[in-house]
Amino acid sequence: MTKLTPIESEFATTEEADAYDAWFRATVEARMASNSPRIPHDEAMARMQAIIDRRKKA
């Protein structure tokens, strides 16, 4: 187990970093292969802005 410093990585060890990288890549590949409808960028950004606005009011 190789320890990492906060300057090198947000993960404590190279094993944690590698595990996250594998999970992230698999998630992106699965999404790209999906046939579900895509959300246009403008709509996605509007949804995120609505979430931000609601949380600011709370």
RARA-V390528 format. One record per helix or strand. SS is the DSSP state (hx for helix, st for strand). FROM is the first residue (numbers start at 0). TO is the last residue. Records with the same first field share a line. If there is no record, write none. Layout:
SS=FROM-TO ; FROM-TO
This chain:
st=2-2 ; 12-12
hx=13-32 ; 40-56
